[in-house]
Amino acid sequence: MRVNAESLNPYLRVKSSLNRFKSLQSQLLKWYKIHGRHELPWRNTNDMYHIYLSEIMLQQTQVNRVRDEYYPQFLERFPSLEILANAKQDEVLSAWSGLGYYSRARNLHKTAIASSFALPTTQKELIKLPGIGRYTASAICSFGHNQNIPVVDTNIARVIKRVFALMDTSEKIVWSHAEEFVNATEPRHHNLALMDLGSLVCLPKNPKCDECPLSSFCKGKTEPELYTQTKKTVYESLELFYGVLIEEEKIALKYSKEKLYKDMLVLPSVDPIEENLLGEFKHSYTKYRLNVKLYEIQDINDEKDEIVWINLKDFKNAAISSLTKKASKFFID
């Protein structure tokens, strides 16, 4: 009977695993060199503020929108962490308008104030800052400082789950396998390669396994969907009623106290009077599906003390929500 030496010697098993990973890591980096998204501006800078900003924006926004619109515009307005720290929250929210998830902008501003000259360089210190969790801290350390640590976002998690056929999809297990797989020599490019692989090849549905550099090792490629099952999102339908009051080329707005658009300027809420209906439209926000109705009103009653009058010419540059911006087509030419 032939005995496999690796099965008897834990050291040989580990060494064999590391050698296999070394080959996989090499294949992954070769793929990334050819197919990676090297054109993304935040991958071509050593400015930690730029890298941090991109990570916050990319959390809930498509790459193309961040790259082509919001990232360059925001940096033009706030080119450094110190300038951002010295800005008013209204200015920051105005620059963020349309991106949604406005708590990101508020936390970005708070973090700038807390570390206006430089961001910390360790995960431990970064996680203490507002809006920075394990992923963002790891991304800043890996992409900005090339530290030998794993980075796990949605795309990387999908790759890790499939490659290692992980049925236990707890965050701890996924991060543990990602840490084991990190290329200690080139951790930054390794993590970026995994991110691009998940975005371009290891797709949630119909993954392109024949194009994957990890296919020879992947334990989950025969049933890829088995390792990426997610709970179906349940959307909540809401109907919202807002009033439009314009006097002397100024419109009445108020700062929202609701979680949906906290600290953003919104139209005042009203009771519906159908004969005064100005228009209606659909709007989506996170898990909400909104039906919004606008009514022309002549006065503000209960909320008069909270009203902020904004010149119509300044309206679109104010700290308005994306919903309020969409509503403007009914009262601004």
Backbone hydrogen bonds in HBPLUS format (Angstrom, degrees):
<---DONOR---> <-ACCEPTOR-->    atom                        ^
c    i                          cat <-CA-CA->   ^        H-A-AA   ^      H-
h    n   atom  resd res      DA  || num        DHA   H-A  angle D-A-AA Bond
n    s   type  num  typ     dist DA aas  dist angle  dist       angle   num
A0007-SER N   A0004-ASN O   3.06 MM   3  5.56 135.5  2.26 109.5 120.6     1
A0008-LEU N   A0005-ALA O   3.11 MM   3  5.38 143.3  2.25 103.8 114.1     2
A0009-ASN N   A0005-ALA O   3.12 MM   4  6.29 137.7  2.31 147.6 159.5     3
A0012-LEU N   A0009-ASN O   3.06 MM   3  5.38 118.2  2.46 104.7 118.7     4
A0013-ARG N   A0009-ASN O   3.11 MM   4  6.49 150.5  2.20 149.6 158.6     5
A0014-VAL N   A0010-PRO O   2.97 MM   4  6.25 162.9  2.00 154.5 157.7     6
A0015-LYS N   A0011-TYR O   2.88 MM   4  6.09 163.8  1.90 150.9 156.0     7
A0016-SER N   A0012-LEU O   2.84 MM   4  5.94 156.4  1.90 143.8 150.1     8
A0017-SER N   A0013-ARG O   2.94 MM   4  6.17 155.8  2.00 146.5 153.2     9
A0018-LEU N   A0014-VAL O   2.86 MM   4  6.15 159.2  1.91 153.9 159.4    10
A0019-ASN N   A0015-LYS O   2.95 MM   4  6.17 155.0  2.02 146.2 153.0    11
A0020-ARG N   A0016-SER O   2.96 MM   4  6.19 154.7  2.03 145.2 152.2    12
A0021-PHE N   A0017-SER O   2.89 MM   4  6.14 158.3  1.93 149.2 155.5    13
A0022-LYS N   A0018-LEU O   2.83 MM   4  6.02 150.2  1.92 143.9 152.6    14
A0023-SER N   A0019-ASN O   3.17 MM   4  6.48 152.8  2.25 145.1 150.3    15
A0024-LEU N   A0020-ARG O   3.07 MM   4  6.37 159.6  2.11 148.4 154.2    16
A0025-GLN N   A0021-PHE O   2.68 MM   4  5.87 163.7  1.71 159.8 164.1    17
A0026-SER N   A0022-LYS O   3.05 MM   4  6.18 151.5  2.13 139.5 146.9    18
A0027-GLN N   A0023-SER O   3.02 MM   4  6.31 155.9  2.08 146.4 152.6    19
A0028-LEU N   A0024-LEU O   2.84 MM   4  6.07 156.3  1.90 151.2 158.3    20
A0029-LEU N   A0025-GLN O   3.00 MM   4  6.22 159.9  2.04 147.5 151.8    21
A0030-LYS N   A0026-SER O   3.03 MM   4  6.24 151.3  2.11 145.1 153.1    22
A0031-TRP N   A0027-GLN O   2.99 MM   4  6.23 157.5  2.05 146.4 152.3    23
A0032-TYR N   A0028-LEU O   2.92 MM   4  6.19 157.5  1.97 147.4 154.1    24
A0033-LYS N   A0029-LEU O   2.93 MM   4  6.08 153.4  2.00 144.5 150.8    25
A0034-ILE N   A0031-TRP O   3.17 MM   3  5.44 129.4  2.44 101.3 113.5    26
A0035-HIS N   A0031-TRP O   2.80 MM   4  5.90 172.4  1.81 162.7 165.4    27
A0036-GLY N   A0032-TYR O   2.77 MM   4  4.44 148.0  1.87 126.5 129.9    28
A0040-LEU N   A0037-ARG O   3.43 MM   3  6.14 171.1  2.44 116.6 119.0    29
A0043-ARG N   A0040-LEU O   2.92 MM   3  5.56 159.7  1.97 121.8 128.5    30
A0044-ASN N   A0041-PRO O   3.04 MM   3  5.25 160.0  2.08 108.3 114.3    31
A0051-ILE N   A0047-ASP O   3.12 MM   4  6.48 160.5  2.16 153.8 159.4    32
A0052-TYR N   A0048-MET O   2.84 MM   4  5.97 163.7  1.87 150.0 155.0    33
A0053-LEU N   A0049-TYR O   2.88 MM   4  6.00 164.9  1.90 149.9 154.1    34
A0054-SER N   A0050-HIS O   3.02 MM   4  6.22 162.3  2.05 147.2 151.6    35
A0055-GLU N   A0051-ILE O   3.11 MM   4  6.36 155.2  2.17 147.7 154.0    36
A0056-ILE N   A0052-TYR O   3.10 MM   4  6.42 155.4  2.16 152.7 159.1    37
A0057-MET N   A0053-LEU O   2.98 MM   4  6.23 166.8  2.00 157.4 160.9    38
A0058-LEU N   A0054-SER O   2.89 MM   4  5.96 155.3  1.95 148.8 155.6    39
A0059-GLN N   A0056-ILE O   3.40 MM   3  5.54 156.9  2.45 102.2 108.8    40
A0066-VAL N   A0062-GLN O   3.19 MM   4  6.51 159.6  2.24 154.8 160.8    41
A0067-ARG N   A0063-VAL O   2.84 MM   4  6.02 174.8  1.85 164.1 165.5    42
A0068-ASP N   A0064-ASN O   2.95 MM   4  5.86 168.1  1.96 146.8 150.7    43
A0069-GLU N   A0065-ARG O   3.07 MM   4  5.56 144.3  2.21 132.3 140.4    44
A0070-TYR N   A0065-ARG O   3.25 MM   5  6.62 151.8  2.34 150.7 154.7    45
A0071-TYR N   A0066-VAL O   2.88 MM   5  5.22 157.2  1.93 140.4 146.0    46
A0073-GLN N   A0069-GLU O   3.23 MM   4  6.20 158.0  2.29 149.2 155.8    47
A0074-PHE N   A0070-TYR O   2.88 MM   4  5.85 159.9  1.92 149.3 154.8    48
A0075-LEU N   A0071-TYR O   3.11 MM   4  6.23 163.6  2.14 151.0 155.4    49
A0076-GLU N   A0072-PRO O   2.97 MM   4  6.07 142.1  2.12 138.8 149.0    50
A0077-ARG N   A0073-GLN O   3.18 MM   4  6.41 145.6  2.30 140.0 148.2    51
A0078-PHE N   A0074-PHE O   2.73 MM   4  5.92 156.6  1.78 152.1 160.0    52
A0084-LEU N   A0080-SER O   3.03 MM   4  6.30 157.3  2.09 147.9 154.5    53
A0085-ALA N   A0081-LEU O   2.90 MM   4  6.10 151.9  1.98 143.6 151.5    54
A0086-ASN N   A0082-GLU O   3.09 MM   4  6.36 142.4  2.24 143.1 152.2    55
A0087-ALA N   A0084-LEU O   3.17 MM   3  5.21 157.0  2.22 103.1 110.1    56
A0091-GLU N   A0088-LYS O   3.01 MM   3  5.33 124.2  2.34 104.0 117.6    57
A0092-VAL N   A0088-LYS O   3.20 MM   4  6.63 153.2  2.28 150.2 157.7    58
A0093-LEU N   A0089-GLN O   2.88 MM   4  6.15 165.5  1.91 160.1 163.8    59
A0094-SER N   A0090-ASP O   2.90 MM   4  6.00 148.2  2.01 140.5 149.6    60
A0095-ALA N   A0091-GLU O   3.11 MM   4  6.35 155.6  2.17 142.4 147.7    61
A0096-TRP N   A0092-VAL O   3.03 MM   4  6.26 133.4  2.25 138.7 152.0    62
A0097-SER N   A0093-LEU O   2.98 MM   4  6.03 115.4  2.41 138.0 152.7    63
A0097-SER N   A0094-SER O   3.24 MM   3  5.15 151.3  2.33  98.0 106.4    64
A0099-LEU N   A0096-TRP O   2.94 MM   3  5.72 164.6  1.97 152.5 155.6    65
A0104-ARG N   A0101-TYR O   2.99 MM   3  6.03 162.6  2.02 129.0 132.8    66
A0105-ALA N   A0102-TYR O   3.11 MM   3  5.27 121.0  2.47  98.9 111.8    67
A0106-ARG N   A0102-TYR O   3.18 MM   4  6.56 160.7  2.21 150.7 155.5    68
A0107-ASN N   A0103-SER O   2.89 MM   4  6.03 161.9  1.92 148.4 153.2    69
A0108-LEU N   A0104-ARG O   2.86 MM   4  5.97 148.3  1.96 142.1 151.7    70
A0109-HIS N   A0105-ALA O   3.01 MM   4  6.22 156.2  2.07 146.1 151.5    71
A0110-LYS N   A0106-ARG O   2.98 MM   4  6.26 157.9  2.03 145.4 151.7    72
A0111-THR N   A0107-ASN O   2.84 MM   4  5.97 158.1  1.89 148.9 154.5    73
A0112-ALA N   A0108-LEU O   3.00 MM   4  6.21 153.2  2.08 142.5 149.8    74
A0113-ILE N   A0109-HIS O   3.03 MM   4  6.33 154.8  2.10 148.6 154.9    75
A0114-ALA N   A0110-LYS O   2.96 MM   4  6.22 151.7  2.04 143.8 152.0    76
A0115-SER N   A0111-THR O   2.94 MM   4  6.12 131.7  2.18 143.6 155.8    77
A0126-LEU N   A0122-THR O   2.96 MM   4  6.12 162.7  1.99 154.8 160.4    78
A0127-ILE N   A0123-GLN O   2.96 MM   4  6.01 165.9  1.98 159.6 160.8    79
A0128-LYS N   A0125-GLU O   3.23 MM   3  5.47 146.7  2.34 102.7 112.1    80
A0129-LEU N   A0126-LEU O   2.96 MM   3  5.59 163.6  1.99 120.1 125.5    81
A0132-ILE N   A0129-LEU O   3.33 MM   3  5.81 160.8  2.37 135.6 133.3    82
A0137-ALA N   A0133-GLY O   3.01 MM   4  6.08 166.5  2.03 156.1 160.5    83
A0138-SER N   A0134-ARG O   2.94 MM   4  6.01 158.0  1.98 147.5 153.8    84
A0139-ALA N   A0135-TYR O   2.81 MM   4  6.05 158.6  1.85 156.8 163.5    85
A0140-ILE N   A0136-THR O   2.97 MM   4  6.17 162.3  2.00 151.9 155.6    86
A0141-CYS N   A0137-ALA O   3.08 MM   4  6.26 162.2  2.12 146.1 151.0    87
A0142-SER N   A0138-SER O   2.79 MM   4  5.92 157.2  1.84 151.6 158.4    88
A0143-PHE N   A0139-ALA O   2.76 MM   4  5.61 158.0  1.81 148.2 154.3    89
A0144-GLY N   A0140-ILE O   2.91 MM   4  5.25 140.7  2.07 125.8 137.3    90
A0145-HIS N   A0141-CYS O   3.06 MM   4  5.08 139.9  2.23 110.7 122.1    91
A0147-GLN N   A0141-CYS O   3.16 MM   6  5.69 169.7  2.17 130.9 132.5    92
A0146-ASN N   A0142-SER O   2.89 MM   4  4.46 130.0  2.14 119.2 125.0    93
A0149-ILE N   A0147-GLN O   2.85 MM   2  5.71 131.1  2.09 110.7  95.4    94
A0157-ALA N   A0153-ASP O   2.89 MM   4  5.94 161.1  1.92 153.8 159.7    95
A0158-ARG N   A0154-THR O   3.14 MM   4  6.32 151.4  2.23 141.3 148.0    96
A0159-VAL N   A0155-ASN O   3.21 MM   4  6.56 155.5  2.28 145.8 151.6    97
A0160-ILE N   A0156-ILE O   2.91 MM   4  6.18 169.8  1.92 159.9 162.1    98
A0161-LYS N   A0157-ALA O   2.89 MM   4  6.03 164.8  1.92 151.7 156.0    99
A0162-ARG N   A0158-ARG O   3.14 MM   4  6.27 158.5  2.19 143.9 149.2   100
A0163-VAL N   A0159-VAL O   2.84 MM   4  5.96 173.2  1.85 161.2 163.6   101
A0164-PHE N   A0160-ILE O   3.07 MM   4  6.03 164.7  2.10 148.4 152.3   102
A0165-ALA N   A0161-LYS O   2.88 MM   4  5.45 101.8  2.50 125.8 141.6   103
A0166-LEU N   A0161-LYS O   2.84 MM   5  4.80 154.4  1.90 135.8 144.1   104
A0165-ALA N   A0162-ARG O   3.17 MM   3  4.78 153.5  2.25  94.7 102.7   105
A0220-GLY N   A0162-ARG O   2.86 MM  58  4.60 116.7  2.27 144.6 155.8   106
A0219-LYS N   A0163-VAL O   2.98 MM  56  5.30 171.9  1.98 122.5 125.2   107
A0174-VAL N   A0170-SER O   3.13 MM   4  6.44 166.7  2.15 160.2 163.6   108
A0175-TRP N   A0171-GLU O   2.97 MM   4  6.09 170.2  1.98 155.9 158.7   109
A0176-SER N   A0172-LYS O   3.01 MM   4  6.08 148.6  2.11 140.4 149.5   110
A0177-HIS N   A0173-ILE O   3.11 MM   4  6.40 157.3  2.16 150.7 154.9   111
A0178-ALA N   A0174-VAL O   2.96 MM   4  6.20 155.6  2.02 149.0 156.7   112
A0179-GLU N   A0175-TRP O   2.87 MM   4  6.05 151.4  1.96 145.6 152.9   113
A0180-GLU N   A0176-SER O   3.08 MM   4  6.33 150.3  2.17 141.2 149.0   114
A0181-PHE N   A0177-HIS O   3.07 MM   4  6.23 141.2  2.23 141.1 150.9   115
A0190-HIS N   A0186-GLU O   2.98 MM   4  6.06 152.3  2.05 152.2 161.2   116
A0191-ASN N   A0187-PRO O   2.95 MM   4  6.09 166.6  1.97 152.1 154.0   117
A0192-LEU N   A0188-ARG O   3.04 MM   4  6.27 162.0  2.07 152.1 157.6   118
A0193-ALA N   A0189-HIS O   2.84 MM   4  5.86 148.8  1.93 139.9 148.8   119
A0194-LEU N   A0190-HIS O   3.00 MM   4  6.31 157.7  2.05 149.9 155.1   120
A0195-MET N   A0191-ASN O   3.03 MM   4  6.22 154.9  2.10 143.6 150.6   121
A0196-ASP N   A0192-LEU O   2.96 MM   4  6.22 159.6  2.00 148.9 153.5   122
A0197-LEU N   A0193-ALA O   2.82 MM   4  5.97 151.0  1.90 147.4 156.5   123
A0198-GLY N   A0194-LEU O   3.01 MM   4  6.21 156.6  2.07 146.7 151.5   124
A0199-SER N   A0195-MET O   3.07 MM   4  6.28 143.0  2.21 137.9 148.6   125
A0200-LEU N   A0196-ASP O   2.79 MM   4  5.80 153.2  1.86 151.8 157.1   126
A0201-VAL N   A0197-LEU O   2.87 MM   4  5.19 152.6  1.95 133.9 142.1   127
A0202-CYS N   A0197-LEU O   2.72 MM   5  5.90 163.6  1.75 149.7 154.7   128
A0203-LEU N   A0201-VAL O   2.84 MM   2  5.48 137.1  2.02 104.8  91.8   129
A0208-LYS N   A0201-VAL O   2.93 MM   7  5.15 163.1  1.96 145.1 147.3   130
A0211-GLU N   A0208-LYS O   2.93 MM   3  5.59 160.5  1.97 120.2 126.7   131
A0212-CYS N   A0209-CYS O   3.19 MM   3  5.09 161.7  2.23 102.8 108.5   132
A0215-SER N   A0212-CYS O   3.30 MM   3  5.32 167.4  2.32 108.7 110.5   133
A0217-PHE N   A0214-LEU O   3.08 MM   3  5.69 145.3  2.20 116.7 125.6   134
A0218-CYS N   A0214-LEU O   2.98 MM   4  5.97 149.2  2.07 153.1 162.5   135
A0223-GLU N   A0220-GLY O   3.25 MM   3  5.70 139.2  2.43 110.0 119.5   136
A0226-LEU N   A0223-GLU O   3.04 MM   3  5.59 145.3  2.16 115.6 125.4   137
A0227-TYR N   A0224-PRO O   3.24 MM   3  5.88 153.6  2.32 114.7 120.4   138
A0228-THR N   A0225-GLU O   3.23 MM   3  5.26 167.5  2.24 106.7 109.8   139
A0236-GLU N   A0287-LYS O   2.81 MM  51  6.19 158.5  1.86 158.0 165.1   140
A0289-ARG N   A0236-GLU O   2.84 MM  53  5.98 159.3  1.88 147.6 148.9   141
A0238-LEU N   A0289-ARG O   3.06 MM  51  6.31 156.0  2.12 142.8 146.7   142
A0291-ASN N   A0238-LEU O   2.86 MM  53  6.27 153.7  1.92 157.8 166.6   143
A0240-LEU N   A0291-ASN O   2.95 MM  51  6.27 157.1  2.00 146.6 153.6   144
A0293-LYS N   A0240-LEU O   2.89 MM  53  6.23 163.4  1.92 161.4 166.6   145
A0270-VAL N   A0241-PHE O   3.18 MM  29  5.74 154.6  2.25 123.6 127.7   146
A0242-TYR N   A0293-LYS O   2.96 MM  51  6.36 165.1  1.98 165.3 170.4   147
A0295-TYR N   A0242-TYR O   2.84 MM  53  6.23 151.1  1.93 157.5 167.0   148
A0243-GLY N   A0268-PRO O   2.79 MM  25  5.61 161.2  1.83 166.1 172.1   149
A0244-VAL N   A0295-TYR O   2.79 MM  51  6.00 152.7  1.86 160.4 162.2   150
A0297-ILE N   A0244-VAL O   3.14 MM  53  5.80 172.6  2.14 136.7 137.7   151
A0252-ALA N   A0245-LEU O   3.05 MM   7  5.67 155.3  2.11 161.6 169.1   152
A0247-GLU N   A0250-LYS O   2.82 MM   3  5.27 151.1  1.90 153.1 159.5   153
A0250-LYS N   A0247-GLU O   2.90 MM   3  5.27 139.8  2.07 109.4 121.6   154
A0312-LEU N   A0249-GLU O   2.98 MM  63  5.78 167.0  2.00 150.7 149.2   155
A0251-ILE N   A0310-ILE O   2.86 MM  59  5.39 162.9  1.89 147.6 148.7   156
A0310-ILE N   A0251-ILE O   3.03 MM  59  5.39 166.4  2.05 150.0 151.9   157
A0253-LEU N   A0308-VAL O   2.90 MM  55  5.16 160.0  1.94 145.5 152.1   158
A0308-VAL N   A0253-LEU O   2.65 MM  55  5.16 166.7  1.67 149.7 152.7   159
A0254-LYS N   A0266-VAL O   2.90 MM  12  5.54 148.8  2.00 153.0 163.2   160
A0266-VAL N   A0254-LYS O   2.84 MM  12  5.54 164.3  1.86 159.1 161.7   161
A0256-SER N   A0264-MET O   2.87 MM   8  5.61 170.1  1.88 159.3 160.8   162
A0263-ASP N   A0256-SER O   2.90 MM   7  5.27 162.9  1.93 152.6 146.8   163
A0264-MET N   A0261-TYR O   3.00 MM   3  5.53 160.3  2.04 140.4 141.0   164
A0265-LEU N   A0319-ALA O   2.74 MM  54  5.75 178.0  1.74 155.9 156.2   165
A0276-ASN N   A0273-ILE O   2.79 MM   3  5.63 160.3  1.83 131.1 137.8   166
A0277-LEU N   A0274-GLU O   3.10 MM   3  5.12 163.5  2.13 112.1 112.5   167
A0296-GLU N   A0276-ASN O   2.90 MM  20  5.42 162.4  1.93 157.5 155.2   168
A0278-LEU N   A0294-LEU O   2.68 MM  16  5.29 170.1  1.69 144.0 146.0   169
A0294-LEU N   A0279-GLY O   2.82 MM  15  5.38 172.3  1.83 171.8 170.0   170
A0281-PHE N   A0292-VAL O   2.92 MM  11  5.37 149.6  2.01 145.7 155.6   171
A0292-VAL N   A0281-PHE O   2.84 MM  11  5.37 167.5  1.85 175.6 171.2   172
A0283-HIS N   A0290-LEU O   2.95 MM   7  5.02 152.1  2.03 140.8 143.1   173
A0290-LEU N   A0283-HIS O   2.72 MM   7  5.02 161.0  1.75 171.8 168.9   174
A0285-TYR N   A0288-TYR O   3.04 MM   3  5.15 168.1  2.05 142.7 145.4   175
A0288-TYR N   A0285-TYR O   2.70 MM   3  5.15 161.1  1.73 143.2 144.5   176
A0304-LYS N   A0301-ASN O   3.42 MM   3  5.69 163.9  2.45 119.6 118.1   177
A0306-GLU N   A0303-GLU O   2.90 MM   3  5.42 147.8  2.00 117.1 127.1   178
A0307-ILE N   A0304-LYS O   3.37 MM   3  5.47 164.3  2.39 106.2 110.8   179
A0314-ASP N   A0311-ASN O   2.92 MM   3  5.28 144.0  2.05 108.4 119.3   180
A0315-PHE N   A0312-LEU O   3.21 MM   3  4.92 155.6  2.28  96.7 104.0   181
A0317-ASN N   A0314-ASP O   3.09 MM   3  5.51 147.5  2.20 111.9 121.7   182
A0318-ALA N   A0315-PHE O   3.09 MM   3  5.36 163.9  2.12 111.7 116.2   183
A0320-ILE N   A0318-ALA O   2.79 MM   2  5.49 138.8  1.96 103.5  91.4   184
A0325-LYS N   A0321-SER O   2.94 MM   4  6.23 155.1  2.00 149.0 156.6   185
A0326-LYS N   A0322-SER O   2.97 MM   4  6.16 153.6  2.04 142.5 149.0   186
A0327-ALA N   A0323-LEU O   2.99 MM   4  6.28 145.5  2.11 142.6 152.5   187
A0328-SER N   A0324-THR O   3.22 MM   4  6.45 130.5  2.49 139.3 150.6   188
A0328-SER N   A0325-LYS O   3.19 MM   3  5.31 140.0  2.35  98.5 109.3   189
A0330-PHE N   A0327-ALA O   3.04 MM   3  6.01 170.6  2.05 129.5 132.5   190
A0331-PHE N   A0328-SER O   3.03 MM   3  5.38 156.4  2.09 109.6 116.7   191
A0332-ILE N   A0328-SER O   2.76 MM   4  5.51 138.6  1.93 166.8 168.1   192
